[in-house]
């Protein structure tokens, strides 16, 4: 989880104001349905440490963006799939749990933007409190991208 970006930043990234793309997964309703299913599984991964249902929705060639740490930056294609798999394994194995409240959802063609208020839900994440923005891209019945943005978060325990 973990992300923040202002609307101006999204416009700067070229994510707002784009013409709608061709219908994917049955139009915008289908895009939202697929994205919500993936993000429900993402949220469950954070709650339980079981990321397998979420990873089952990720395409073999994947775009993963994360703002910090070992996975910082943009990972594309098969390397993107490996990066998100390693990222989920790390959080599962370390007992990292996060509880997030989905504040808003916006469909933008084949992309869906989620805003969360999140907080740590395990000893290893106790100091975590953040507002996050996550953008997923839908391809058929799966997601082909997850880009996460967020602002300043104090280290755990501070």
N, C-alpha and C positions, 0 to 999 in steps of 0.2 A: 504494500500500500504506500504510502508516503508521497505527496505531491502538492504544489501551489503554483498558479500562474494567473495573472490578471488578464482581463479580456483584451487589453492592449497587446499583451504578450502573445496571446493566441492569434490576434490579427497579424502581428509581426511574423508569426510562424506560418502564416498563410492558411490557417485552419478556419477562420471565420470569413464570411463574405465570399466563399467559393461557390460556384454554381453547383447545384446538386448533381451527383454522379448518377450513372445508370442504376436502375433498380437492382438491388441485391437482396437475396433471401426474401423475396416477395414484397419489395418496396420498403418504405421507411418503417412500417409496422413490423415487418419481418426482421429488419436490421435491429430494431429496438429489442425484439423478442430474443434474438440470438445473443446480442450484447448483454442483456440482462441475465440470461442463463449463464453466460461465462462469468459475469461479475458476481452472481450469487455463489458460484463455485469458488471464485477468488476469495470472497468474504469468508466462506466456509473453510478454506485453506488457512486463513489467518486465525479463525476461531479454534480449529481442531488440529492443525498441523497436517491434515490429509489433503495434499495438493493434487493427487491423481485425477479426480474428476475435472479440475480446472485444466490441467495439462492435456487431458483428452480433447479439449476444445481448441487447442493451439495447433495451427498449421505447421507442417514440417519446415517450411521456409517462413521465418517469423521476424518481425521487427520489434526489438525490445530497447527501450530507452529508460535509463535510471539515473538519478541525479548524483549519487555518491557511492563511495566505497569500491569494492572489487569489481562491481558491475557498472560503474559509472560510464556514461556515454551511450552511444548508439551501436547496437549489435544487429546485423542484418542477415537474412537468409538462414542457412543451417547453423551458423554461429549464433544467431539470435535465438534460435530454438534451444541450443545448448546452454546459452546464458540464462534464459528464464528457467530452464530445468535445474541448473545448478543453484540459482537464486532461491527457488522454492525449497530445494533439498537443504540448503544452508539454514533457512528459517525453521524448517521442520525439525532438523537434527539438533538445533540449539534451543528448541522450546520457545521460540519467539512467537508470541501471540499478540494480535492487535484487534481491537474492537472499533469498527467504524460505522458511523451513521451517514447514510447516503442523503445528502442535502438537496441535490438537484441533478437532473439528467437532461442532456440536450442532444438531439439527433442532428447530424450534419452530413447528409448524404449517406455514405457507408461508414462514417465514423460516429461514435457516441462518446460524449464527454460526461464524466461523472465527477461530482464534487463531494468530498467526504470531510466530516469532522471525525478524527480518530484519536484513540488513546491506547496506551500500552495495557495489555491484559495478562501479563505474566511477569515473574520476577525480572527476567532479562530485558523487558521493555517497559518497566514501571515508570520511567521518567519520560516516556514518549507522549507528546501531545501535539497534534498538528492538523492543519487544513491541507487537503491534498486534491489534486486534479489528475484524473486518469483518463486517457483517451484510448479507446479500443477501435480497431478497424475490423469490420465484418467481411468475411469472404465465404459465401455460401452459408453453411450451418456451423462455421467455426470462426475464430478470430485469427487474423493474420498480423496483428500488431497490438502492443500494449506500451504506451508511453506515459510515464509517471513524472509529475512535476510537483515540487513543494518548496516551501521557504525554509526559514531558519527553525531548526528543532534542536533543543539542548541535548547534549549527550545523556544517556541513561544515567540516572542517579544524581543529576545536578538540579 
